[in-house]
Amino acid sequence: MKQKKESQELPLTRTSQLVGVLCALLLGVALSPLGSWGGLMIGGAGGGGNDAGTTRSTSTARRIVVFVHVLSHACWLGAQVWVTFVSGITLYKNLPRHTFGYVQSKLFPRYFLLGSLLSLTSALTFLTLHGPPSSPS
């Protein structure tokens, strides 16, 4: 009888793990004092964008960034509600225990990948609109 070889995974080889590490690195760079936000921030330090010198293109860009920001929040909230209250409970009540575990093992990496990407999008759009936090002097 042949024995199956156990394949050992290298650390950080799953997609969700890599995305999590990349999100942490990008946010670390964005929030660091080394981050340059000169031309990236839209709408001034207060995020108002209603200055007299504001151009139409800046206003349009700000609306797009706000739309992406709200959309990423809405998608992430919707995914959380769906997985927690609809999909999870339905699968738990209607599948045998081992089948439920197998299905969850396939769904959860994709769920956390989606959450990581949407959270990164929310954080970056927030920083784009409001700029990095200022350190107290």
C-alpha positions in Angstrom: 0.0 0.0 0.0 1.4 3.4 -1.0 1.3 6.3 1.4 0.3 9.7 0.2 3.0 12.3 0.5 2.0 15.2 2.6 2.6 18.4 0.8 3.9 21.1 3.0 2.9 24.6 2.2 5.4 27.4 2.4 4.5 30.3 4.7 2.5 33.1 3.0 1.7 31.0 -0.1 -2.1 31.3 0.1 -3.6 34.2 -1.7 -5.4 35.6 1.4 -2.2 35.5 3.4 -0.3 37.4 0.7 -3.0 40.0 0.4 -3.0 40.5 4.1 0.7 41.1 4.2 0.6 43.5 1.2 -2.3 45.4 2.8 -0.3 45.8 6.0 2.8 47.0 4.1 0.9 49.4 1.9 -0.9 51.0 4.9 2.3 51.1 6.8 4.0 53.1 4.0 0.9 55.3 3.5 0.8 56.2 7.2 4.5 56.6 7.6 6.1 60.0 7.7 7.9 59.1 4.5 4.7 58.9 2.6 4.3 61.8 0.1 0.7 62.9 -0.2 1.3 66.2 -2.0 -0.6 65.8 -5.2 -2.7 62.8 -4.1 -4.9 64.3 -1.5 -8.2 65.6 -2.9 -10.1 68.5 -1.5 -7.7 70.2 0.9 -6.6 69.3 4.5 -10.2 69.3 5.8 -11.5 67.3 2.9 -13.9 70.0 2.1 -13.1 70.6 -1.6 -15.3 73.7 -1.7 -12.4 76.2 -2.1 -12.9 79.0 -4.6 -10.0 77.7 -6.7 -11.3 74.1 -6.9 -11.5 73.0 -10.5 -14.2 70.9 -12.0 -11.9 68.0 -12.5 -10.9 67.9 -8.8 -14.6 67.9 -7.9 -15.3 65.0 -10.3 -12.2 63.1 -9.0 -13.4 63.7 -5.4 -16.9 62.4 -6.3 -15.4 59.2 -7.9 -13.2 58.6 -4.8 -16.1 59.1 -2.5 -18.2 56.7 -4.6 -15.5 54.1 -4.5 -15.1 54.6 -0.7 -18.8 54.2 0.0 -19.1 51.2 -2.4 -16.2 49.4 -0.8 -17.8 49.9 2.7 -21.2 48.7 1.3 -19.8 45.6 -0.4 -17.9 44.6 2.7 -20.9 45.1 5.0 -23.1 43.2 2.6 -20.6 40.3 2.4 -20.4 40.2 6.2 -24.2 40.1 6.6 -24.6 37.4 3.9 -21.8 35.1 5.2 -22.8 35.5 8.8 -26.6 35.4 8.7 -27.7 33.8 5.4 -25.1 31.5 4.0 -23.4 30.3 7.2 -26.7 29.5 9.0 -28.3 27.9 6.0 -25.3 25.7 5.3 -24.9 24.8 9.0 -28.5 23.7 9.3 -28.7 21.8 6.0 -25.4 20.0 5.5 -23.7 17.2 7.3 -20.9 18.4 9.6 -18.0 17.3 7.4 -19.5 18.7 4.3 -20.2 22.0 6.0 -16.5 22.1 7.1 -15.3 21.3 3.6 -17.5 24.0 2.0 -16.4 26.6 4.6 -12.7 25.7 4.0 -13.2 26.6 0.4 -15.3 29.8 1.0 -13.4 31.4 3.8 -10.1 32.1 2.0 -12.0 33.9 -0.7 -14.1 35.7 1.9 -11.1 37.0 3.7 -9.4 37.9 0.4 -12.5 40.0 -0.5 -12.4 41.6 3.0 -8.7 42.4 2.7 -9.1 44.0 -0.7 -12.2 46.0 0.3 -10.6 47.2 3.5 -7.5 48.3 1.7 -9.7 50.2 -0.8 -11.6 51.9 2.0 -8.4 52.8 3.8 -6.7 54.2 0.7 -9.7 56.2 -0.4 -10.0 57.6 3.1 -6.4 58.6 3.1 -6.8 60.1 -0.4 -9.7 62.2 0.8 -8.4 63.3 4.2 -4.6 62.8 4.0 -2.5 61.0 6.6 -3.0 61.7 10.3 -0.9 64.6 11.6 1.3 63.9 14.5 1.0 66.1 17.6 3.8 68.5 18.1 
